[in-house]
Each structure stands twice: as structure tokens, then as C-alpha cells.
Amino acid sequence: MKIFRYLVLILINFFVITSFAQNNNNIHKVCGTMQYMQEQFIEYPKFKDNINILEAETQEYIKKQSLNKADEQVYIIPVVFHVIYNSASDNIPDSRIKKQIEVLNEDFRLRSKDTAKIPDIFKQYAADTKIEFRLANQDPFGNYTTGIERVKSNAEKWYAPVNTVKFAYNGGADAWDSKYYLNVWVCSFELGNTEDGFTLAYSQFPGGNPAYDGIVIQPFEVGVYGDAKGRTLTHEIGHWLNLYHIWGDDQDLGDKCARGDNVEDTPNQETMNFGVPEFPHQSCDNVSDMFMNHMDYVDDEMKLMFTHGQAARMRSAIKLRRNEIINSSGYILSVETQNQLEDYVSIYPNPVSNGLLNIRLSTQIENLKISLKNIMSNNIYSKELVADKNIKINTSKIPDGIYFIEISTKTNSITKKIIISN
């Protein structure tokens, strides 16, 4: 009899779990950023004005940049994950977080193998944003860190206003200075299910309350886990860098094609897409919705690309509002290969004709030394870098000719030929 009752309990649990899974599959999974933004407009009135000012500055900045030489600098953003957990399942392992960083870099550098699935008509618009992410390896006090902070909390779930999770006195975790770190809070939360579905994460656009700045995400959406492929955080970082949803968030307007996302190379579309749409899927007189864009709501497996216009907008947000983060000491690079060193160093102009040679590093690099030598290998200039990321060498008193710049760490070096022609 006991065995029979045990089997019945197993069957009941099976049907309950199966029923929940089926119902859950029918619930759209959405982002709460726009809902959060409206709430923050009330709590932090300056936010709305800041958004409008940034929009005008962004359009002007992009216009100027289009007339100038392309900016090839790779921006490195240090990330700290605050894992706030009550249950063991919410205390996600380091491996999932490291995999998440890997996914972000694949998505933002257009290096995912999934990009092969981008439809031919959209391939020309797919962009390498030249933005990368690293787990912070130095905390705000200059100490070594893994970039992962864990806090055992009494709260099983966080409810609106969920910004309470961003403060240690509430049982959450304080933000690391948001000027220098991208803060990601991982916790079970309920922002409130909207008409559109269940909230997976939400982000703060540039210009909001600095104490709240960052992203909040459900534990089951971090890394590659079940149906999640890590693209929820890709989407949310898009918002954090001033991207709107690709349909323009105009679903409440009478004319749903009236407003776009302020990006020129994304086709206007009527509303959000879910699941796995078939290509082409047309709305608003376009050839097809660009539903495979990271800023739509399709399943992770279908999110494939940012456009050049979106890349320009995100890079503008960094330069206009988040510039301190790419000069942060939150991540110090330990260069392992020569190729890595090549990626993070740019030297210009060449030839040098104005008496000034510039060397720019896209991130701080450990144990870096710069030497300028003539063709006889005599040292003309040398410097060991501690915190410098932009170096200017006055060449006005150096005779015209061929020289060599050597940039080296303890394990690797690169050498570039420089022509000085003052």
C-alpha cells in the first residue's frame, strides 16, 4: 500500500510539473525596462529630461562621427555580478556567469556561430560593435576580485519596488560605483507581470539615478541554462547603452508604425515578435521585420545581431554618458598572447607630421612598457605605464626618419614601424 501511495504521489507531481511547464510556455517572456523607466520618471523626475537631452546629443554625435574616420577602439566594460540568493538554485555557479560573459562578447563582436543564420538581406547591416565585457578583477578599493559577489538573503523573492535589492541594508547588495562598473544583480524578483508577459530582467537607461544604475536579471536567465542562451543580458545591456526595442515601443499608439527606435538601419515594425518566427515576417510595409535583432523578444536561439546604427548609438552612449567606465581600473588586462596585445593598442598618426605621436590603450594592461627606437636600436624614448591609457610622445625635436615603437609586457611584445616627417 505504501509503495502504491508513493507511486501515486510521483504521478501527481509529474502532472503538476508538466501542467506548469505547458502553462509557462504559453506565457510570453519579456523585459521590464520600459515599465521600470516609467516608474523612475515619477521617482526621479530629472530622468525624463536627461533621456531627451541624451537623445538630441546622440543624434548630433552620430552625425559628426559619420563624417570622421571610423572609431576602431575596442571598449572594455568591467562587470560585477551581485548574486542575491535564498535558495541553492538561485545561487548560480561561477561557470554560468563566466559563460554569460563569453556569450556577451560573441554577441557584441558578431562572433557567434549563430550569425550564419542571419537572412541574406540583413547580413550587410550586422555589426561588430567593438564593445567587450570582462568580469571585474579589481574592486573599488583596489583589491583583487573575481567580479562575483554572493549575498545570502532572507528574501525568497524581491517584489516591487525591486530597487530594494540594490542596497545591503535591505538584504541585497550595494552597487559598486556605477561610473566604473556595470552592476548586474541576479535575484528572483517579480516586477509585476505585464499584459505582455513574465519579466525576465530590466535595465536602467543612461541618465537615471546613479544609485540604481545597472541591470536586474532572474537567475535562470544567466548563462546557458535550459532554454536560455544568455541573450537576455545581451538585450538588457542594449538598453543600458541607450537602445530602445526594435519596434519603437509604440504598441499602445493607434498607429503602431508611427514611431521607430531612432536607428536608421533597423526597419520599422508594428510590434514585438515572440518565439521562432518564420522569415520573412512583414509589418509596416517593410520587407520583413528584423526579428532576429537582439532588441526584439524572440527566443534566444533567434537573436543574432545588432546593426551598425545600433552599434553607433551604443558607442555614443559610452562616449557621452558612460565614458568613465572604459577608463576604469575595475579590469586590468593581463595579456597572454601577442594577438591580444595587438587588439588593445592603437598607434597614430603614421607618418607623424604634426610633432605628436599618440598611443591609445583600450584598457589598462599589466606591466606595460613603451620604447621608441631608431634604426640603430638606440632608445629615443621609454616609459613604463602604471595607470596611463593615452600616451602622447613629442616628436618635434626628433630627426625625420624611420623609427620603431616597441610595446611589451612581461611575456609578449609587438613592434611597429613609425615614420617621422616633421
PyMOL commands that set and color helices and strands:
alter all, ss='L'
color gray80, all
select helices_A, chain A and resi 2-25+33-43+46-67+88-90+94-108+113-117+120-123+162-166+168-170+210-212+219-221+231-240+300-302+308-321+323-327+338-344
alter helices_A, ss='H'
color red, helices_A
select strands_A, chain A and resi 29-31+75-85+131-135+148-152+158-159+182-186+189-190+198-203+215-217+224-225+228-229+274-275+297-298+332-333+345-348+356-361+364-365+368-374+379-385+390-394+401-408+413-420
alter strands_A, ss='S'
color yellow, strands_A
deselect
rebuild
show_as cartoon
